[in-house]
Amino acid sequence: MKSLIVYASKHGTTKQCAQMIHNNHEGDMFHIKECANLSLGQYDSIYIGTPVYAGRVNKHIKQWIEQHLDTLKTKKTVVFLSGMNHEGLDEVKEHNFSDAATKSLRFEHVGGAFKIDDMNMFEKFIVKVVAKVKTSVDEINYDKVNQL
Ligand SMILES: Cc1cc2nc3c(=O)[nH]c(=O)nc-3n(C[C@H](O)[C@H](O)[C@H](O)COP(=O)(O)O)c2cc1C
């Protein structure tokens, strides 16, 4: 069984989850920008991770999923979303992916983290005002990530 882990990450949280999955499964891990010419035929399972910002997933991840949907459907594929809104998975799925993708692939929310020290002024402001958070918070669901 060979697994492929594909991810995008702005502040490293989704990458951290991808790395955990990679440690648990034999196979390869690539940033989405390294995946243009990847042959998927060699993989049995494919894990695809993206953070959620302002309700949106990474656009390259989104495009890659839609482009390879016919192949992804034939494998064990898990799309894992990293975000701090723990209730909004269905909404994020519906707003970002086609019906064909949401119906045929498995989506999981794995939690997220606010890394205040890595944020720019705008991000710090948004997090302070919207989420009322001023210090770094780790809400990754480690058990869930390890069970994927
Ligand atoms: C400006 C900003 C907007 C965010 N918007 C959302 C959001 O709409 N929904 C959500 O679930 N999480 C949101 N988050 C939380 C991130 O998705 C979370 O920190 C995630 O773990 C980041 O992953 P990354 O480190 O891989 O980029 C937001 C964070 C920031 C800084």
The ligand as a Tripos MOL2 file, in Angstrom:
@<TRIPOS>MOLECULE
LIG
   31    33     1     0     0
SMALL
NO_CHARGES

@<TRIPOS>ATOM
      1 C1         -7.0190   35.7670    8.6930 C.3       1 LIG1
      2 C2         -7.4620   34.3820    9.0550 C.ar      1 LIG1
      3 C3         -8.6810   33.9070    8.5890 C.ar      1 LIG1
      4 C4         -9.1120   32.6060    8.9260 C.ar      1 LIG1
      5 N1        -10.3290   32.1640    8.4630 N.ar      1 LIG1
      6 C5        -10.7730   30.9320    8.8280 C.ar      1 LIG1
      7 C6        -12.0320   30.4480    8.3660 C.ar      1 LIG1
      8 O1        -12.7650   31.1040    7.6290 O.2       1 LIG1
      9 N2        -12.4390   29.2170    8.7730 N.ar      1 LIG1
     10 C7        -11.6590   28.4260    9.5750 C.ar      1 LIG1
     11 O2        -12.0720   27.3120    9.9120 O.2       1 LIG1
     12 N3        -10.4360   28.8520   10.0090 N.ar      1 LIG1
     13 C8         -9.9740   30.0770    9.6470 C.ar      1 LIG1
     14 N4         -8.7380   30.5110   10.0510 N.ar      1 LIG1
     15 C9         -7.8830   29.5850   10.8140 C.3       1 LIG1
     16 C10        -6.9010   28.8300    9.9260 C.3       1 LIG1
     17 O3         -7.5730   28.0770    8.9830 O.3       1 LIG1
     18 C11        -6.0520   27.9300   10.8120 C.3       1 LIG1
     19 O4         -5.2120   28.7480   11.5240 O.3       1 LIG1
     20 C12        -5.2840   26.8650   10.0230 C.3       1 LIG1
     21 O5         -4.8230   25.8770   10.9400 O.3       1 LIG1
     22 C13        -4.1100   27.4720    9.2810 C.3       1 LIG1
     23 O6         -3.4350   26.4760    8.5400 O.3       1 LIG1
     24 P1         -1.9670   26.7290    7.9350 P.3       1 LIG1
     25 O7         -1.0450   27.0080    9.1190 O.co2     1 LIG1
     26 O8         -1.6200   25.4410    7.2780 O.co2     1 LIG1
     27 O9         -2.0320   27.8700    6.9830 O.co2     1 LIG1
     28 C14        -8.2860   31.7750    9.7270 C.ar      1 LIG1
     29 C15        -7.0390   32.2640   10.1670 C.ar      1 LIG1
     30 C16        -6.6230   33.5430    9.8490 C.ar      1 LIG1
     31 C17        -5.2860   34.0260   10.3350 C.3       1 LIG1
@<TRIPOS>BOND
     1     1     2 1
     2     2     3 ar
     3     2    30 ar
     4     3     4 ar
     5     4     5 ar
     6     4    28 ar
     7     5     6 ar
     8     6     7 ar
     9     6    13 1
    10     7     8 2
    11     7     9 ar
    12     9    10 ar
    13    10    11 2
    14    10    12 ar
    15    12    13 ar
    16    13    14 ar
    17    14    15 1
    18    14    28 ar
    19    15    16 1
    20    16    17 1
    21    16    18 1
    22    18    19 1
    23    18    20 1
    24    20    21 1
    25    20    22 1
    26    22    23 1
    27    23    24 1
    28    24    25 2
    29    24    26 1
    30    24    27 1
    31    28    29 ar
    32    29    30 ar
    33    30    31 1
@<TRIPOS>SUBSTRUCTURE
     1 LIG1         1 GROUP 0 **** ****
